[in-house]
């Protein structure tokens, strides 16, 4: 197994995320009771990883836009496993083309978890480009609430993503060239 970096979720992060849920919740297919919380905490974890400060995020300011400049965070709450996937809904991939997607897995104790506790690890699992997403296979993965999610997702297994130790260099090279 690869060595995956992670951020430990703090109570302060959870408290702040809970305050933001109503502001950022999107009316769409709900895959679990903690979808919105998972997404917010994923963005917080990435900000901590990238900027060494989880408060350097755009949660609440970026509705309908990518999460960070040129970076879309995809967060899931599952027991961590390399067999999990970076999923990008087909309809989303058609609307937006952020240069980078980063997968965060919040390592909860069950596929049916309905809360995220402090000291939970948020694994920064890896990254892919929009071009790699567009050429990935598609499948309806369903949801934690039913067998069908009603939409297809492009998917790349976590173990096949680029490792995070290459991300900052590639990201900053991309920013400089644009």
C-alpha positions in Angstrom: 0.0 0.0 0.0 1.2 3.6 -0.8 2.0 6.0 2.0 -1.0 8.4 2.3 -0.7 11.7 4.0 -3.5 12.7 6.3 -4.9 15.6 8.4 -6.5 14.9 11.8 -10.0 16.5 12.1 -10.3 18.7 15.2 -13.3 19.6 17.2 -12.9 23.2 16.1 -13.1 22.1 12.4 -16.2 20.1 13.1 -17.9 22.9 15.0 -17.1 25.4 12.2 -18.3 23.0 9.5 -21.6 22.4 11.3 -22.2 26.2 11.3 -21.7 26.3 7.5 -23.9 23.3 6.6 -27.1 25.3 5.9 -25.2 28.0 3.9 -23.6 25.5 1.5 -26.0 22.6 1.3 -27.0 21.8 -2.3 -30.3 20.4 -3.3 -29.3 17.3 -5.2 -29.2 13.6 -4.7 -28.2 12.9 -1.1 -25.8 10.0 -0.8 -25.6 10.0 3.0 -26.7 11.9 6.1 -23.2 13.5 6.4 -22.7 14.5 2.7 -22.4 18.2 3.3 -20.4 17.9 6.5 -18.0 15.6 4.6 -17.5 18.0 1.8 -16.8 20.9 4.1 -14.3 18.9 6.2 -12.7 17.8 3.0 -12.1 21.4 2.0 -10.8 22.2 5.5 -8.4 19.2 5.4 -7.1 20.3 2.0 -6.5 23.8 3.2 -4.5 22.5 6.2 -2.5 20.3 3.8 -1.9 22.9 1.2 -1.6 26.1 3.3 -0.9 24.7 6.7 -4.1 26.5 7.9 -7.5 24.9 7.6 -9.1 28.3 7.8 -7.7 29.3 4.4 -10.6 27.9 2.6 -13.4 29.3 0.5 -16.4 27.4 2.0 -19.5 29.5 1.7 -17.9 31.8 -0.9 -17.5 29.3 -3.7 -21.0 27.9 -4.2 -21.3 26.8 -7.9 -17.5 27.3 -8.4 -14.4 25.2 -7.8 -13.3 24.9 -4.2 -9.9 26.4 -4.6 -8.2 28.2 -7.5 -8.0 25.5 -10.2 -8.6 22.7 -7.6 -11.8 20.8 -7.0 -11.9 18.7 -3.8 -13.9 15.5 -3.8 -14.5 14.2 -0.3 -16.0 10.9 0.8 -16.6 9.4 4.3 -15.7 5.7 4.3 -13.4 3.4 6.1 -10.1 4.1 4.2 -9.2 1.6 1.5 -7.1 1.8 -1.7 -10.1 0.2 -3.5 -12.1 3.4 -3.1 -12.5 5.8 -6.0 -12.2 9.4 -6.9 -15.7 10.0 -8.3 -16.8 12.9 -10.5 -20.4 13.1 -11.6 -20.7 13.1 -15.4 -23.0 16.2 -15.3 -20.5 18.1 -13.2 -17.5 17.1 -15.4 -19.4 18.5 -18.4 -20.0 21.9 -16.7 -16.6 22.5 -15.1 -13.1 21.7 -16.0 -10.8 22.5 -13.0 -7.3 21.5 -13.9 -7.0 19.4 -10.7 -9.2 17.1 -8.7 -8.0 16.0 -5.2 -9.6 13.1 -3.4 -10.0 13.3 0.4 -11.2 10.2 2.3 -12.5 10.9 5.8 -11.8 7.6 7.5 -15.0 6.9 9.4 -15.6 3.5 11.1 -18.5 2.3 8.9 -19.9 2.7 5.4 -23.1 3.8 7.1 -21.5 6.4 9.5 -23.8 9.2 10.4 -21.3 11.4 12.2 -17.7 12.4 12.0 -15.8 12.6 15.3 -12.8 14.6 16.3 -9.4 12.9 15.8 -10.8 11.2 12.6 -8.1 11.1 9.9 -8.8 12.8 6.6 -6.6 11.1 4.0 -5.3 13.2 1.2 -5.6 10.3 -1.2 -4.3 11.6 -4.5 -5.0 13.8 -7.5 -6.0 13.7 -11.1 -6.3 16.2 -14.0 -9.5 17.1 -15.7 -8.2 15.3 -18.8 -7.6 12.1 -16.8 -11.2 12.4 -15.4 -12.7 12.9 -18.9 -10.9 9.7 -20.1 -11.9 7.6 -17.1 -14.6 4.9 -17.2 -18.1 5.8 -16.0 -20.5 3.9 -13.7 -23.5 4.5 -11.4 -22.1 3.7 -8.0 -25.5 4.2 -6.2 -25.5 5.8 -2.8 -25.2 4.8 0.8 -29.0 5.0 0.9 -29.8 3.0 -2.2 -28.3 0.8 -4.9 -28.9 3.5 -7.6 -27.6 7.1 -7.4 -29.4 7.9 -10.6 -26.3 9.3 -12.3 -23.0 8.1 -13.7 -19.6 9.1 -12.3 -16.2 9.0 -13.9 -14.0 7.0 -11.5 -10.4 6.4 -10.8 -9.3 4.1 -8.0 -7.3 5.9 -5.3 -4.3 3.6 -5.8 -4.2 4.8 -9.4 -4.2 8.5 -8.6 -1.1 10.7 -8.7 0.6 10.7 -5.3 0.3 13.9 -3.3 4.1 14.4 -3.1 3.9 15.5 -6.7 0.9 17.8 -6.4 2.3 21.1 -5.3 5.1 21.1 -7.9 2.6 20.3 -10.7 0.0 22.7 -9.4 2.4 25.6 -9.1 3.9 24.9 -12.5 0.3 25.0 -14.0 -0.5 28.3 -12.2 2.7 29.9 -13.5 2.0 28.8 -17.1 -1.6 30.3 -17.0 
